[in-house]
Amino acid sequence: MAINNIKEHDLKAEFLDILRNRKVVTYYQPIVSLKDAEIIGYEALSRGPNYSPLHYPNELFGYAKKLNKVWELDLLCRLTAIEKAKEIIGEKYLFINIDSAIVKDPDFKQGFTKEYLAQWGLEPKHIIFEITEHTAIADYKSFKEILENYRGQGYRVAVDDAGEGYAGLRMLAEIRPNFIKIDMGLIRDIDKDMLKRELLKSFQQFSKTTGIKLIGEGIETYDELKTLMEIGIEYGQGYFFQRPQPNMVPLDLKVLNVLHSINDIIRANKEAKEYIRVGDISRLDAPMEYSCHCNEAHQLFSEKYNLQGIVVVKQEEIVGLVMRNKFYLQMLKRTDGAEFLNEPITSAMDPYPLVVDQDSNIQEVSRRAIAREENSVYDYIVVAENNRYKAVTSVAYLLDTLNNIEVE
């Protein structure tokens, strides 16, 4: 029944009945480890009774605000969620949504005493305060002091809907949460959106640096899940795993199989990249002896348009590298080009090219290649066998191989 069609008197009576007779219903949605398919905890989601015009949270809390009863409703929802959470075992967490404004309220403290939690077999370490990014925090200093007091007792903090609100960066910096829940707007169709993927990669790097755990919210499709797992996001939540349920139930076997299957694919891809040797993706270009002159390099470049570099050797020992673009740049700078062409090739070469052993894995080689100075990033990579010239490979081919390895 639409709330707009209910008389104000009846709506108020309905709300007060819910409050007086503790009629809120708690649903739970699991938060899943994407690495091992284990449920790490559940988010508690409070609703009004079924078939009530105040069933959905927006209507229920919206009307509570209208009657200035947010404190009472929040306490009821929290206590109901905790009472039902006795089913949580081991180290699983209970994520409870809170408004930043109520943290300092005495009713809030009453609902989170150690004694009260102990009645239901819970400890502070089981509780995660989930603060939405939509929430405006007027006094960060006081709010941080209150949160630190709770942290000192063993509670943890999560920031919800990160990436959606305007004040999110300051909230993250000030609160320093244990968990960040990435807004579902950034998750939706991430497999088709390069910008979202790059943004999530930045979040992931931030997570690795700070130790703050990331939870992708609102995951609905296989491709969204696979993309997040490939990026390295550690935890997930959404309809793909399970819709909110009145009780805490395990994941369906099909979901478990999907998670294990994707992890197998990612592992296989990683192993494939680790074990491909640079020697396997290199080609044997004829080298040039160090006794040659620049005119011979010019002739070779003229005959082979696609040749971008020439390795210079001394009886198979690598002594340098001549790249086409740098060779002709030097030639242009000379007032007498003919004189330049008569000079020894050693005068035009880079005596310190990147040289790697043929058994080096391509991931390590790629890191070394892109770590070079900017004017040398795209120079050939020289491949050696027992410290003697073996072959060359290009940065483009190296990166293309890394990006296109697929394990069916």
Sine and cosine of phi, psi and omega as CSV:
sin_phi,cos_phi,sin_psi,cos_psi,sin_omega,cos_omega
0.00,0.00,0.77,-0.64,-0.03,-1.00
-0.93,0.36,0.69,-0.72,-0.07,-1.00
-0.90,0.43,-0.47,0.88,-0.02,-1.00
-0.93,0.37,-0.32,0.95,-0.03,-1.00
-1.00,-0.03,0.02,1.00,-0.04,-1.00
-0.99,-0.14,0.70,-0.71,0.05,-1.00
-0.91,0.42,0.54,-0.84,-0.05,-1.00
-0.85,0.53,-0.66,0.75,-0.02,-1.00
-0.88,0.47,-0.69,0.72,-0.01,-1.00
-0.93,0.36,-0.59,0.81,-0.01,-1.00
-0.92,0.40,-0.67,0.74,0.02,-1.00
-0.90,0.43,-0.67,0.74,0.03,-1.00
-0.89,0.46,-0.64,0.77,0.03,-1.00
-0.88,0.47,-0.71,0.70,-0.03,-1.00
-0.91,0.42,-0.73,0.69,-0.02,-1.00
-0.90,0.43,-0.54,0.84,0.07,-1.00
-0.91,0.42,-0.66,0.75,0.05,-1.00
-0.87,0.49,-0.69,0.73,-0.05,-1.00
-0.94,0.35,-0.72,0.70,-0.08,-1.00
-0.93,0.36,-0.64,0.77,-0.10,-1.00
-0.97,-0.24,0.27,0.96,0.11,-0.99
0.79,0.61,0.81,0.58,-0.10,-1.00
-1.00,-0.09,0.16,0.99,0.04,-1.00
-0.93,0.36,0.53,-0.85,0.00,-1.00
-0.91,-0.42,0.74,-0.67,0.02,-1.00
-0.98,-0.21,0.80,-0.60,0.13,-0.99
-0.95,-0.30,0.44,-0.90,-0.01,-1.00
-0.80,-0.60,0.69,-0.73,0.08,-1.00
-0.83,-0.56,0.78,-0.63,-0.09,-1.00
-0.95,0.30,0.49,-0.87,0.16,-0.99
-0.92,-0.40,0.83,-0.56,-0.27,-0.96
-0.91,-0.42,0.67,-0.74,0.16,-0.99
-0.96,0.27,0.85,-0.52,-0.02,-1.00
-0.97,0.23,-0.20,0.98,-0.03,-1.00
-1.00,0.02,-0.55,0.83,-0.03,-1.00
-0.77,-0.64,0.12,0.99,0.07,-1.00
0.91,0.42,0.35,0.94,0.05,-1.00
-1.00,-0.04,0.59,-0.80,0.11,-0.99
-0.98,0.19,0.85,-0.52,-0.01,-1.00
-1.00,-0.04,-0.29,0.96,0.00,-1.00
0.07,-1.00,-0.09,-1.00,-0.03,-1.00
-0.70,-0.72,0.62,-0.79,0.16,-0.99
-1.00,-0.01,0.76,-0.65,0.05,-1.00
-1.00,0.05,0.81,-0.58,-0.03,-1.00
-0.85,-0.53,0.89,-0.45,-0.09,-1.00
-1.00,-0.10,0.63,-0.78,0.01,-1.00
-0.63,-0.78,0.27,-0.96,0.13,-0.99
-0.98,0.20,0.02,-1.00,-0.01,-1.00
-0.87,0.50,0.44,-0.90,0.09,-1.00
-0.86,0.51,0.59,-0.81,0.03,-1.00
0.93,0.36,0.10,1.00,0.07,-1.00
-1.00,0.08,0.55,-0.83,0.08,-1.00
-0.90,0.43,-0.25,0.97,0.03,-1.00
-0.95,-0.31,0.48,0.88,-0.03,-1.00
-0.93,0.37,-0.71,0.70,-0.09,-1.00
-0.98,0.20,0.59,-0.81,-0.11,-0.99
-0.84,0.55,-0.62,0.78,-0.03,-1.00
-0.88,0.48,-0.70,0.71,0.02,-1.00
-0.93,0.37,-0.67,0.74,-0.06,-1.00
-0.90,0.44,-0.78,0.63,-0.04,-1.00
-0.97,0.24,-0.50,0.87,0.07,-1.00
-0.89,0.46,-0.66,0.75,0.00,-1.00
-0.96,0.29,-0.56,0.83,0.06,-1.00
-0.87,0.49,-0.64,0.77,0.03,-1.00
-0.90,0.43,-0.63,0.78,0.00,-1.00
-0.88,0.47,-0.60,0.80,-0.01,-1.00
-1.00,-0.05,0.06,1.00,-0.05,-1.00
0.86,0.51,0.68,0.73,-0.03,-1.00
-0.86,-0.51,0.40,0.92,-0.04,-1.00
-0.88,0.48,-0.66,0.75,-0.03,-1.00
-0.86,0.51,-0.76,0.65,-0.05,-1.00
-0.90,0.43,-0.69,0.73,-0.01,-1.00
-0.91,0.41,-0.68,0.74,-0.01,-1.00
-0.88,0.47,-0.68,0.73,0.02,-1.00
-0.89,0.46,-0.69,0.72,0.02,-1.00
-0.87,0.49,-0.72,0.70,-0.01,-1.00
-0.89,0.46,-0.67,0.74,-0.04,-1.00
-0.91,0.40,-0.72,0.69,-0.02,-1.00
-0.91,0.41,-0.61,0.79,0.03,-1.00
-0.90,0.43,-0.67,0.74,0.01,-1.00
-0.89,0.45,-0.66,0.75,-0.01,-1.00
-0.92,0.39,-0.67,0.74,0.00,-1.00
-0.87,0.50,-0.66,0.75,0.00,-1.00
-0.97,0.23,-0.33,0.94,-0.10,-0.99
-0.98,0.22,0.08,1.00,0.06,-1.00
-0.87,0.50,-0.29,0.96,0.03,-1.00
-0.96,0.29,-0.28,0.96,0.03,-1.00
-0.91,0.41,0.73,-0.69,0.00,-1.00
-0.84,-0.55,0.32,-0.95,0.08,-1.00
0.89,0.46,-0.73,-0.68,-0.10,-1.00
-0.97,-0.24,0.33,0.94,0.01,-1.00
-0.93,0.38,0.46,-0.89,-0.06,-1.00
-0.97,-0.26,0.44,-0.90,0.17,-0.99
-0.91,-0.40,0.92,-0.38,0.02,-1.00
-1.00,0.03,0.85,-0.52,-0.03,-1.00
-0.86,-0.51,0.84,-0.55,0.01,-1.00
-0.95,0.31,0.73,-0.68,0.06,-1.00
-0.70,-0.71,0.44,-0.90,0.12,-0.99
-1.00,-0.03,0.71,-0.71,-0.07,-1.00
-0.85,0.53,-0.45,0.89,-0.07,-1.00
-0.94,0.33,-0.35,0.93,-0.10,-1.00
-1.00,-0.10,-0.12,0.99,-0.08,-1.00
-0.85,0.53,-0.59,0.81,-0.06,-1.00
-1.00,0.00,-0.01,1.00,-0.02,-1.00
-0.96,0.28,0.63,-0.78,0.02,-1.00
-0.84,0.54,-0.57,0.82,0.02,-1.00
-0.89,0.45,-0.58,0.82,0.02,-1.00
-0.90,0.44,-0.72,0.70,0.00,-1.00
-0.89,0.46,-0.61,0.79,-0.01,-1.00
-0.87,0.50,-0.59,0.81,-0.04,-1.00
-0.98,0.18,-0.09,1.00,-0.05,-1.00
-0.78,-0.63,0.48,0.88,0.10,-1.00
-0.96,0.28,0.50,-0.87,0.02,-1.00
-0.88,0.48,-0.56,0.83,-0.01,-1.00
-0.91,0.41,-0.66,0.75,0.00,-1.00
-0.92,0.40,-0.70,0.71,0.01,-1.00
-0.88,0.48,-0.62,0.78,-0.04,-1.00
-0.88,0.47,-0.48,0.88,0.04,-1.00
-0.86,0.51,-0.47,0.88,-0.08,-1.00
-0.93,-0.38,0.31,0.95,0.08,-1.00
0.96,0.28,0.41,0.91,-0.01,-1.00
-0.91,-0.42,0.37,-0.93,0.10,-1.00
-0.81,-0.59,0.31,-0.95,0.03,-1.00
-0.80,0.61,-0.56,0.83,-0.03,-1.00
-0.90,0.43,-0.26,0.96,0.04,-1.00
-0.99,0.14,-0.28,0.96,-0.17,-0.98
-0.99,-0.16,0.77,-0.64,0.13,-0.99
-0.91,-0.42,0.88,-0.47,0.11,-0.99
-0.98,0.21,0.88,-0.48,-0.06,-1.00
-0.97,-0.25,0.94,-0.35,-0.08,-1.00
-0.96,-0.27,0.85,-0.53,-0.04,-1.00
-0.96,0.27,0.55,-0.84,0.02,-1.00
-0.94,0.35,-0.30,0.95,0.04,-1.00
-0.93,0.37,-0.40,0.92,-0.12,-0.99
-0.94,0.35,0.79,-0.61,0.07,-1.00
-1.00,0.10,0.75,-0.66,0.02,-1.00
-0.94,-0.35,0.92,-0.39,-0.10,-0.99
-0.97,0.24,-0.62,0.79,-0.09,-1.00
-0.78,-0.62,1.00,-0.04,-0.04,-1.00
-0.89,0.46,-0.59,0.80,-0.05,-1.00
-0.88,0.48,-0.76,0.65,0.00,-1.00
-0.91,0.41,-0.65,0.76,-0.02,-1.00
-0.89,0.46,-0.67,0.74,0.02,-1.00
-0.90,0.44,-0.64,0.76,0.00,-1.00
-0.88,0.47,-0.65,0.76,0.01,-1.00
-0.92,0.40,-0.71,0.71,0.00,-1.00
-0.89,0.45,-0.63,0.77,0.01,-1.00
-0.90,0.44,-0.56,0.83,0.07,-1.00
-0.89,0.46,-0.69,0.73,0.03,-1.00
-0.93,0.37,-0.65,0.76,0.04,-1.00
-0.86,0.51,-0.63,0.77,0.02,-1.00
-0.88,0.47,-0.40,0.92,0.04,-1.00
-1.00,0.03,-0.13,0.99,0.04,-1.00
0.92,-0.40,-0.09,1.00,0.03,-1.00
-0.96,0.28,0.37,-0.93,0.06,-1.00
-0.85,-0.52,0.22,-0.98,-0.09,-1.00
-0.77,-0.64,0.65,-0.76,0.11,-0.99
-0.81,-0.59,0.58,-0.81,0.15,-0.99
-0.98,-0.21,0.83,-0.56,-0.05,-1.00
-1.00,-0.05,0.42,-0.91,0.10,-0.99
0.85,0.53,0.54,0.84,0.01,-1.00
-0.89,0.46,0.71,-0.71,-0.01,-1.00
0.99,-0.17,-0.17,0.98,-0.04,-1.00
-0.99,-0.17,-0.61,0.80,-0.10,-1.00
-1.00,0.00,0.15,-0.99,-0.07,-1.00
-1.00,0.04,-0.37,0.93,-0.09,-1.00
-0.97,-0.23,0.26,0.96,-0.16,-0.99
-0.89,0.46,-0.67,0.74,-0.07,-1.00
-0.89,0.45,-0.65,0.76,0.02,-1.00
-0.93,0.37,-0.64,0.77,0.01,-1.00
-0.87,0.50,-0.69,0.72,0.01,-1.00
-0.88,0.47,-0.69,0.73,-0.04,-1.00
-0.93,0.38,-0.62,0.79,-0.06,-1.00
-0.99,0.17,-0.69,0.72,-0.11,-0.99
-0.99,0.13,-0.55,0.83,-0.06,-1.00
0.77,0.64,0.92,0.39,-0.11,-0.99
-0.95,0.31,0.23,-0.97,0.11,-0.99
-0.99,0.14,-0.51,0.86,0.00,-1.00
-0.74,-0.67,0.55,-0.84,0.17,-0.99
-0.85,-0.53,0.82,-0.57,0.05,-1.00
-0.99,-0.14,0.91,-0.42,-0.06,-1.00
-0.97,0.26,0.80,-0.60,-0.05,-1.00
-0.83,0.56,0.64,-0.77,-0.05,-1.00
-0.89,0.46,-0.35,0.94,0.06,-1.00
-0.90,0.44,-0.51,0.86,0.06,-1.00
-0.99,0.14,-0.38,0.93,-0.01,-1.00
-0.99,0.13,-0.57,0.82,-0.10,-0.99
-0.87,0.49,0.84,-0.55,0.03,-1.00
0.86,0.51,0.50,0.86,0.00,-1.00
-0.89,0.45,-0.43,0.90,0.02,-1.00
-0.93,0.38,-0.30,0.95,-0.02,-1.00
-0.95,-0.32,-0.02,1.00,-0.13,-0.99
-0.84,-0.55,0.96,-0.27,-0.05,-1.00
-0.89,0.46,-0.62,0.78,-0.03,-1.00
-0.89,0.45,-0.68,0.74,0.04,-1.00
-0.90,0.44,-0.66,0.75,0.00,-1.00
-0.88,0.48,-0.71,0.71,-0.02,-1.00
-0.91,0.42,-0.60,0.80,0.03,-1.00
-0.90,0.43,-0.68,0.74,0.02,-1.00
-0.92,0.39,-0.54,0.84,0.07,-1.00
-0.89,0.46,-0.61,0.79,0.04,-1.00
-0.91,0.41,-0.67,0.74,0.08,-1.00
-0.85,0.52,-0.68,0.74,-0.03,-1.00
-0.90,0.43,-0.66,0.75,0.04,-1.00
-0.90,0.43,-0.65,0.76,0.07,-1.00
-0.86,0.50,-0.67,0.74,0.01,-1.00
-0.88,0.47,-0.69,0.72,-0.01,-1.00
-0.90,0.43,-0.61,0.80,-0.05,-1.00
-0.96,0.29,-0.64,0.76,-0.13,-0.99
-1.00,-0.10,-0.34,0.94,-0.08,-1.00
0.99,0.12,0.06,1.00,0.05,-1.00
-0.98,0.20,0.75,-0.66,-0.06,-1.00
-0.99,0.11,0.63,-0.78,0.00,-1.00
-0.97,-0.24,0.65,-0.76,0.08,-1.00
-0.82,-0.57,0.87,-0.50,0.07,-1.00
-0.99,0.12,0.86,-0.51,-0.04,-1.00
-1.00,-0.08,0.43,-0.90,0.16,-0.99
0.94,0.35,0.50,0.87,0.03,-1.00
-0.95,0.32,0.81,-0.58,-0.08,-1.00
-0.83,-0.56,-0.38,0.93,-0.09,-1.00
-0.82,-0.57,0.34,-0.94,0.05,-1.00
-0.86,0.51,-0.70,0.71,-0.07,-1.00
-0.93,0.38,-0.58,0.81,0.09,-1.00
-0.89,0.46,-0.72,0.69,0.01,-1.00
-0.87,0.49,-0.74,0.67,-0.04,-1.00
-0.88,0.47,-0.66,0.75,0.00,-1.00
-0.89,0.45,-0.70,0.72,0.02,-1.00
-0.89,0.46,-0.65,0.76,0.00,-1.00
-0.93,0.38,-0.60,0.80,0.04,-1.00
-0.92,0.40,-0.58,0.81,0.03,-1.00
-0.94,0.35,-0.51,0.86,0.01,-1.00
0.94,-0.33,0.21,0.98,0.06,-1.00
-0.88,0.47,0.74,-0.67,-0.21,-0.98
-0.99,0.12,-0.57,0.82,-0.09,-1.00
-0.76,-0.65,0.39,-0.92,-0.02,-1.00
-0.58,-0.82,0.36,-0.93,0.01,-1.00
-0.50,-0.87,0.58,-0.81,0.04,-1.00
0.45,-0.89,0.08,-1.00,-0.05,-1.00
-0.89,0.46,-0.41,0.91,0.01,-1.00
-0.86,0.51,-0.61,0.79,0.00,-1.00
-0.99,0.13,-0.76,0.65,-0.08,-1.00
-0.07,-1.00,0.66,-0.75,0.15,-0.99
-0.97,0.23,0.36,-0.93,0.05,-1.00
-0.83,0.55,0.69,-0.72,-0.06,-1.00
-0.82,-0.57,0.47,-0.88,0.05,-1.00
-0.90,0.43,-0.37,0.93,0.01,-1.00
-0.78,-0.63,0.25,-0.97,0.03,-1.00
-1.00,0.06,0.92,-0.40,-0.06,-1.00
-0.84,-0.54,0.45,-0.89,0.00,-1.00
-0.94,0.34,0.23,-0.97,0.02,-1.00
-0.95,0.32,0.54,-0.84,0.07,-1.00
-0.91,0.42,0.54,-0.84,-0.03,-1.00
-0.85,0.53,-0.59,0.81,0.01,-1.00
-0.89,0.46,-0.65,0.76,0.01,-1.00
-0.91,0.42,-0.69,0.73,0.04,-1.00
-0.86,0.51,-0.68,0.73,-0.01,-1.00
-0.90,0.44,-0.63,0.78,0.02,-1.00
-0.89,0.45,-0.72,0.69,0.00,-1.00
-0.87,0.49,-0.71,0.70,0.01,-1.00
-0.91,0.42,-0.62,0.79,-0.01,-1.00
-0.90,0.43,-0.71,0.71,0.01,-1.00
-0.90,0.43,-0.66,0.75,0.04,-1.00
-0.89,0.46,-0.60,0.80,0.06,-1.00
-0.88,0.47,-0.67,0.74,0.01,-1.00
-0.89,0.45,-0.72,0.69,-0.02,-1.00
-0.89,0.45,-0.67,0.74,0.01,-1.00
-0.89,0.46,-0.69,0.73,-0.01,-1.00
-0.90,0.43,-0.66,0.75,0.04,-1.00
-0.88,0.47,-0.68,0.73,-0.01,-1.00
-0.90,0.44,-0.70,0.71,0.01,-1.00
-0.90,0.43,-0.63,0.78,0.01,-1.00
-0.88,0.47,-0.68,0.73,0.00,-1.00
-0.92,0.39,-0.61,0.79,-0.03,-1.00
-0.93,0.37,-0.50,0.87,-0.12,-0.99
-0.98,-0.21,-0.04,1.00,0.13,-0.99
-0.98,0.22,0.86,-0.51,0.01,-1.00
-0.99,0.14,0.51,-0.86,0.04,-1.00
-0.90,0.44,-0.48,0.88,0.05,-1.00
-0.89,0.45,-0.41,0.91,-0.02,-1.00
-0.97,0.23,-0.30,0.95,-0.02,-1.00
-0.88,-0.48,0.35,0.94,0.00,-1.00
-0.97,-0.23,0.21,-0.98,0.02,-1.00
-0.76,-0.65,0.46,-0.89,-0.04,-1.00
-1.00,-0.04,0.98,-0.18,0.13,-0.99
-1.00,-0.09,0.64,-0.77,0.01,-1.00
-0.90,0.43,0.77,-0.64,0.02,-1.00
-0.99,0.14,0.08,-1.00,0.04,-1.00
-0.84,-0.54,0.71,-0.71,0.00,-1.00
-0.94,0.34,0.58,-0.82,-0.07,-1.00
-0.89,0.46,-0.29,0.96,0.00,-1.00
-0.99,0.15,-0.13,0.99,0.00,-1.00
-0.96,0.30,0.17,-0.99,-0.02,-1.00
-0.90,-0.43,0.19,-0.98,-0.08,-1.00
-0.89,0.45,-0.51,0.86,-0.01,-1.00
-0.90,0.44,-0.47,0.88,0.04,-1.00
-0.96,0.30,-0.58,0.81,0.09,-1.00
-0.92,0.39,-0.66,0.75,0.03,-1.00
-0.87,0.49,-0.68,0.73,0.02,-1.00
-0.90,0.44,-0.67,0.75,-0.01,-1.00
-0.92,0.39,-0.68,0.73,0.04,-1.00
-0.90,0.44,-0.60,0.80,-0.01,-1.00
-0.93,0.36,-0.59,0.81,-0.02,-1.00
-0.98,0.21,-0.53,0.85,-0.07,-1.00
-0.87,-0.50,1.00,-0.03,-0.11,-0.99
-0.87,0.49,-0.57,0.82,-0.05,-1.00
-0.99,0.16,-0.15,0.99,0.01,-1.00
-0.97,0.26,0.86,-0.51,-0.06,-1.00
-0.96,-0.27,-0.20,0.98,-0.02,-1.00
-0.36,-0.93,0.37,-0.93,0.02,-1.00
-0.72,-0.69,0.79,-0.61,0.06,-1.00
-0.99,0.12,0.70,-0.71,0.02,-1.00
-0.97,-0.24,0.77,-0.64,-0.06,-1.00
-0.78,-0.63,0.33,-0.94,0.15,-0.99
-0.79,-0.61,0.99,-0.17,-0.08,-1.00
0.79,0.62,0.80,0.60,0.05,-1.00
0.97,0.25,-0.19,0.98,0.07,-1.00
-0.99,0.17,0.75,-0.66,-0.07,-1.00
-0.97,0.26,0.82,-0.57,0.00,-1.00
-0.87,-0.50,-0.19,0.98,-0.01,-1.00
0.08,-1.00,0.01,-1.00,-0.01,-1.00
-0.59,-0.81,0.71,-0.70,0.07,-1.00
-0.92,-0.39,0.89,-0.46,0.06,-1.00
-0.99,-0.14,0.64,-0.77,-0.09,-1.00
-0.80,0.60,-0.78,0.63,-0.10,-0.99
-0.89,0.46,-0.64,0.77,-0.01,-1.00
-0.96,0.28,-0.55,0.83,0.03,-1.00
-0.88,0.48,-0.76,0.64,-0.05,-1.00
-0.97,0.25,-0.40,0.92,0.10,-1.00
-0.92,0.38,-0.66,0.76,0.07,-1.00
-0.90,0.44,-0.65,0.76,-0.02,-1.00
-0.90,0.44,-0.64,0.77,0.00,-1.00
-0.92,0.40,-0.53,0.85,-0.03,-1.00
-0.96,0.26,-0.32,0.95,-0.02,-1.00
-0.99,0.10,0.68,-0.73,0.03,-1.00
-0.96,0.30,-0.45,0.89,-0.02,-1.00
-0.87,-0.50,1.00,-0.07,-0.04,-1.00
-0.89,0.45,-0.60,0.80,-0.01,-1.00
-0.88,0.47,-0.63,0.78,0.01,-1.00
-0.90,0.43,-0.64,0.77,0.02,-1.00
-0.87,0.49,-0.68,0.73,-0.05,-1.00
-0.92,0.39,-0.36,0.93,0.01,-1.00
-1.00,0.06,-0.10,0.99,-0.02,-1.00
-0.98,0.18,0.38,-0.92,0.03,-1.00
-0.91,0.42,0.49,-0.87,-0.05,-1.00
-0.88,0.47,-0.43,0.90,-0.01,-1.00
-0.89,0.46,-0.38,0.93,-0.01,-1.00
-0.97,0.23,-0.31,0.95,-0.06,-1.00
-0.95,-0.32,-0.03,1.00,-0.11,-0.99
-0.99,-0.10,0.33,-0.95,0.18,-0.98
-1.00,0.00,0.91,-0.42,-0.07,-1.00
-0.97,0.23,-0.10,0.99,-0.04,-1.00
-0.78,-0.63,0.88,0.48,0.04,-1.00
-0.95,0.30,0.21,-0.98,0.09,-1.00
-0.97,0.23,0.90,-0.44,0.01,-1.00
-0.90,-0.44,0.79,-0.61,-0.01,-1.00
-0.78,-0.62,0.47,-0.88,0.05,-1.00
-0.96,0.29,0.56,-0.83,-0.06,-1.00
-0.87,0.49,-0.38,0.93,0.00,-1.00
-1.00,0.02,0.00,1.00,0.03,-1.00
-0.91,0.41,0.63,-0.78,0.02,-1.00
-0.98,0.20,0.46,-0.89,-0.17,-0.99
-0.94,0.33,-0.42,0.91,0.06,-1.00
-0.91,0.42,-0.72,0.70,0.00,-1.00
-0.91,0.42,-0.65,0.76,0.00,-1.00
-0.90,0.44,-0.65,0.76,0.00,-1.00
-0.89,0.45,-0.64,0.77,0.04,-1.00
-0.89,0.45,-0.67,0.74,0.01,-1.00
-0.93,0.37,-0.60,0.80,-0.04,-1.00
-0.90,0.43,-0.73,0.69,-0.06,-1.00
-0.99,0.17,-0.15,0.99,0.05,-1.00
-1.00,0.09,-0.07,1.00,0.00,-1.00
-0.94,0.34,0.23,-0.97,0.07,-1.00
-0.86,0.50,0.47,-0.88,-0.15,-0.99
-0.84,0.55,-0.61,0.79,-0.05,-1.00
-0.97,0.22,-0.05,1.00,0.01,-1.00
-0.86,-0.51,0.04,1.00,-0.10,-1.00
-0.83,0.55,-0.61,0.79,-0.08,-1.00
-0.99,-0.15,0.19,0.98,0.09,-1.00
-0.92,0.40,0.43,-0.90,0.07,-1.00
-0.83,0.55,0.47,-0.88,0.16,-0.99
-0.98,-0.20,0.82,-0.57,-0.06,-1.00
-1.00,-0.04,0.78,-0.63,-0.05,-1.00
-0.97,-0.24,0.75,-0.66,-0.05,-1.00
-0.88,-0.48,0.43,-0.90,0.12,-0.99
-0.77,-0.64,0.88,-0.47,-0.07,-1.00
0.81,0.59,0.67,0.74,0.04,-1.00
0.92,0.39,0.23,0.97,0.06,-1.00
-0.89,-0.45,0.45,-0.89,-0.06,-1.00
-0.86,0.51,0.73,-0.68,0.01,-1.00
-0.85,-0.52,-0.75,0.66,-0.10,-0.99
-0.16,-0.99,-0.07,-1.00,0.10,-0.99
-0.71,-0.71,0.33,-0.94,0.19,-0.98
-0.57,-0.82,0.32,-0.95,-0.02,-1.00
-0.97,-0.26,0.39,-0.92,0.05,-1.00
-0.89,0.46,-0.65,0.76,-0.01,-1.00
-0.87,0.50,-0.70,0.72,-0.02,-1.00
-0.94,0.35,-0.60,0.80,0.03,-1.00
-0.88,0.47,-0.76,0.65,-0.02,-1.00
-0.93,0.37,-0.59,0.80,0.03,-1.00
-0.90,0.44,-0.63,0.78,0.04,-1.00
-0.90,0.44,-0.69,0.72,0.02,-1.00
-0.88,0.47,-0.65,0.76,-0.09,-1.00
-0.98,0.20,-0.32,0.95,-0.14,-0.99
-0.91,-0.42,0.13,0.99,0.08,-1.00
-0.92,0.39,0.82,-0.57,0.02,-1.00
-0.77,-0.63,0.73,-0.69,0.08,-1.00
-0.93,-0.38,0.89,-0.45,-0.04,-1.00
-0.95,0.31,0.00,0.00,0.00,0.00
